[in-house]
Amino acid sequence: MKPETSLIRQKIDFRNADPIASPIFQTSAFRTGDPYFYSRKSNPNFVEVEELLAALDVGSRAVLFSSGMAAISAVLHLLRPGDKIIVNELIYGCSYRFISDYCTQFGIQVVFCDLSDPLQVENAVDNCTAMIFFETPTNPFLKSIDIKCIVEKLRSARGGGIVVVDNTWATSLFQRPLLHGADVVLYSNSKFFSGHSDIITGTAVTRNTELATRLESHRFYAGSQPDPFAAWLLRRSLQTLAVRMNRHVETTSKVAQYLREHSRVEKVYLPRVDGVQLTSYGGLLFVRFGFQDLESVASFVDNLSLFDRGTAMASVSSAVARPYFGSHLSMSPEEKARVGLDESLVRLSLGLEDADDLIEDLGRAIAFAVARERLAAAE
Ligand code: PLP
């Protein structure tokens, strides 16, 4: 065999290898007869994560996507022109913008309302409602929405319909929406599931075989599958999910207590852990300070040294952001005002650093902001 040929064709038979860590199937295609066929359709690295995530949510099938937004896009493709979708008004800014624009473009009626208010649910849900879509706890403000109640309302109004829950913040360790009757659970795996701010992928989980087949088919034809390496990294990160989440819970509880007792803190937003729908919670909280002006809020953010600034969150490292300018940038000022989101709200994503170090850093940054405020008042 000439070098030109052996360089291409020579391989060892690795079928007898038995690695401890799963290999990365960094291949676009599989040989004829292999059930995987083509990595746009599926890949062993996807299936490994899908089986794990389906089991965690007590679902029957999970479909892995290139991002959380790709999973949302696949779910929206389940709708037809003339359908109606009800969306909770407190929702990730890109989800708000995408659902709103997509539905307007394709003749789907979209109604935004507060699904934590039974009266608004009563008024919004009718027999044209094909889908109800919400996060619980919500981003921002971490309000809880009663999944069972929403499912019952839709079933009694229509007899069918699809309830979709974005469970990114609770994760399937602390909340399992399918057990409360939801039809599809969505995740941005780019958050706690990956946990290291290094990959972007998303997942949809369901118990409904027909929906799973439609979502998988959408991924195949739209080409919204992840890269095998991202799926492999995700699988590796999931090995530490339980340990990380428990640590997030502990740190969040300590930091929340510190903030609540601080004289310059007006309100700390955390979800209600009822032990039935939501069994535990940690990682992300929102806070409003009693500062006189927005410059003091900016000063607090700028003077934190253990919190990354930017879009990172739900990661091993702590982060700070002002949702008005970041996660909800896609919404207009009027849309943000309607849901009560203003420039003063601060989001803290508490990582795995020592809680006392984080508290000390927060205290120092608050003291800086207070000093700045006093200086400004004296001038
Ligand atoms: N859902 C929630 C709750 C999110 O916060 C995000 C992103 O921040 C998404 C979905 C979108 O996920 P991705 O960034 O993986 O596309």
Boltz pocket constraint, residues with backbone or C-beta under 6 A from the ligand:
constraints:
  - pocket:
      binder: B
      contacts: [[A, 66], [A, 67], [A, 68], [A, 69], [A, 70], [A, 92], [A, 95], [A, 135], [A, 139], [A, 166], [A, 168], [A, 169], [A, 187], [A, 188], [A, 189], [A, 190], [A, 200], [A, 201], [A, 202]]
      max_distance: 6.0
